[in-house]
Amino acid sequence: MSLPASVEQRLWRCAPCALALALLLALGFSSATAAASKSNTFTLSGQLAGTLTLNSSMTCIAGNIEKAPGEDTVRVYLTDHDIKPTNAVWYLIVDAKSPGTAHYPAPYPDTTSLGASAGATINDEWTAGHTGSGTVVLAANLKSGSINLQLPPGQDQTGAKHTEKIVGNWNCP
């Protein structure tokens, strides 16, 4: 798989997540449409425009939340609604020093990436950390949160050329 090293490490850090994502990518899986609701809907504007919804069957499973001393990681998988690349695995990866509100630009380890992976390549990726502007809020249990963030294009990817804004929230039972 030819993912940028930083993304590969973050996506594949969790063995069950890595196995599930690898199988989905290998099979060219078009993720099942999550029940669209306002609380699990994300709006993109900027380079791309449209709607993404929470893919709860991929997001709300064990292994998508990691707690480590000084850094929590949450993986949120999304379903596209005619946003190119269509039939891609869309994702948010949120790394935070602790639950609560992170204001961007933010110091390490607070970073958030938005990406779309089609097949074995990352087609688009935007990353906010010491750059970007807005907020990400993580609930104390890390199973829900909200985002209102402008992300610049990330490094080592092919499709993101301009800033992307994502606004929405998610809630896993």
N, C-alpha and C positions, 0 to 999 in steps of 0.2 A: 504494500500500500504506500503511495507516495504522498503522505501528508507532511506539512511543515513540522519540524521537530517539536516545537512548543505545543502545537495543537495535538499532535499524536500523543505526547506525554499526558496531556490533560484529558483527552478522550479515552485513552486506553488504560488509565491508571487503575480503574476498577475492572477486575476480571469478568464478572457477569455482564457488565455494560459493554465491554469490549467484544465479548463473544456475540452478544445480541446485535450490536451495531455491525460487526464484521459480517455476520450472516445476512443481515438486511441489505448491506451494501453489495455483497457478493451475488445475491439473488435479484438485485435491481428492484428491491421492494419499494412500492409506493405506500408510504405509511398510512395506516387506517385513519380515516377522518375522525377527529375527536368531536364530541358534541360541542358545537359552537355556542358559547355563551359570553356575555359581556365580560364576565370575570376571568375568562380564559382566552381572551382575544387580544391580539397585538396588531398595531397599525404601523406600517413602514412608510416613511416618506424620505425623500432624498434621491439617491441614485436609483433606488427601486421604490415603487409605491404599491401598496396593497395590504392584504390582511393575512395574518398567520394565526392559527389557533393551536392551543395546547394539545399535544399528542399525549394524552394521559396514559395510554398503554405502554409508552416508552419512558415517560417522565416519572410517573407515580409508582415506581418500583424500587425495591431495595437496591442499594448500590449507587444510586444517582446523587446521594448526599454523602459527603465525606467530611468528617471533623478531624482536624489535626491541631496540635498546639500552634496557635497563632494564625491559622488559616482554615476556613471552611470553604468547600467547593460544592456547588450545586449545578447539576446539568438539567437543562430544560429542553425538551425536544418539541418541535413545532411542525405543523402541517401547513403547506402552502396552499393558497387559493389563487392559482394562475399567476404566481410570481415566478419569473425565470431565475434560476433553473427549476422548472417544474419537476415533480417527482423526485425531488432531492430530499435528503435528510437535513432539515433546518435545525439549528441548535443555538442555545444561549449557554455559555459557560460563565458562571459567576464565581469568582474567588474573592472572599472577604475576610478581613481580619476577625470579624465577629458579626453576629446577626445585628440588625438595625439598619440605619440609613447611611449609605456611602454617597458622599458628594464628590462629583468628578469635576476637574481632574483630582485624582486621589493618589496617596502614597501606596507603594507596594505593601501588602499583597493585594490590595483592592484592584481587580481588573475584571472587565466583562468583555466577552467576545460574542459576536453574532456571526453565524456562518451558515453556508449551505454546501453540503457535500453530495455530489452526484457521482455515483460509481466510486472509483477509488481516488478521486481528486477533490480538493477543496476548490470550488469555483469562485466563491465569494467569501471574504471574511473581513469584518470590521472589529477593531479592538479599542477599548477605552481603558485607561489606567492613568498614567501621568498626563495623558491628553484626553480629549473628549469633554463633554459637559452635560450635566444633568444629575439625576439621582437613581440609585437602585436601593430598594428596601427589601430586606430579608426578615421574615418572621423568626421568632425565637426558635421554633422547631425546624426551620429551614424548608418547610413543605409548602410555603406560599411566599409570594413577594410581588413587588411591582417594579416597573422600570419606566423611566422617562429620560432617555439618554441619546445624545448625539455621539456617534462613534466614527472616528476617521478610519480610512482604509488600513487594514493590518499589513504586516510584512509577510513576504514569502507566499503570496497567493496571486491568483491570476485575474480575478474578476472585479474586485472592489477598486474603484478608481476615485470615487467621490464620497463625501460624508453621508452616512445613513442615520436616520432617526428612528427609534423604536419606542413605542408607548403602549403599555398594557400591563396586565397582571395575571397571576396564575395562583391556583389553589389545588393542592393535592390532598385528598382525604387522609 
